[in-house]
Amino acid sequence: MPLRKARRKTIARQKGPHQGVHKAVPRELLWVQRWSELLDAQFRIPLTQIRFGVDFLLGLVPGLGDAISMGISGLLIATMAKHGASGRLVGRMLGNVLLDAVVGSVPILGNVFDLFYKANLRNAKLMREYYQEGKHSRSVWPIVLAVLVCISVLFALGCWATFWVLNRMWTWVTGS
């Protein structure tokens, strides 16, 4: 069996803690699925069906947690782009992460939003559907670079906004 075909094998039955049906997941993207589940659905609130992940927990740390979460999400998108996601699909995934980052940065409301929106799982689902339709192509390095640039800019803006808010709060508290 040629190496290329061996790399393209899929794992036929992948079940995450958040879904009741089995989905086909390309082997090289299985770790993206696992990280998405870790970020968005690893744990369950007892006596409920509400699942949350590390993304929610990171969101409890103002500024820094959201920046780390956004960086990991960007890495997942870059990996999906590297494995053949189209520019349009990458744009939709970036939109999910951007919405999660913007709303997630609002204290309290952002944490509640993180419980229900689950941008990483949405992106993993989009990628699975894309692969199932057979639309994936070869590596798309320009798209990967664009994703990394977008995430870097968003990260820098998030850090600047956090610094600005902390500076204003310090000025207000000290009265200087």
Stockholm file with secondary structure:
# STOCKHOLM 1.0

chainA/1-176         MPLRKARRKTIARQKGPHQGVHKAVPRELLWVQRWSELLDAQFRIPLTQIRFGVDFLLGLVPGLGDAISMGISGLLIATMAKHGASGRLVGRMLGNVLLDAVVGSVPILGNVFDLFYKANLRNAKLMREYYQEGKHSRSVWPIVLAVLVCISVLFALGCWATFWVLNRMWTWVTGS
#=GR chainA/1-176 SS CCHHHHHTCEEEEECCTTCSSCEEEEGGGHHHHHHHHHHHHSEECTTSCCEECHHHHHHTSTTHHHHHHHHHHHHHHHHHHHTTCCHHHHHHHHHHHHHHHHHHTSTTHHHHHHHHHCHHHHHHHHHHHHHHTTCCCSCCHHHHHHHHHHHHHHHHHHHHHHHHHHHHHHHHHHTC
#=GC SS_cons         CCHHHHHTCEEEEECCTTCSSCEEEEGGGHHHHHHHHHHHHSEECTTSCCEECHHHHHHTSTTHHHHHHHHHHHHHHHHHHHTTCCHHHHHHHHHHHHHHHHHHTSTTHHHHHHHHHCHHHHHHHHHHHHHHTTCCCSCCHHHHHHHHHHHHHHHHHHHHHHHHHHHHHHHHHHTC
//
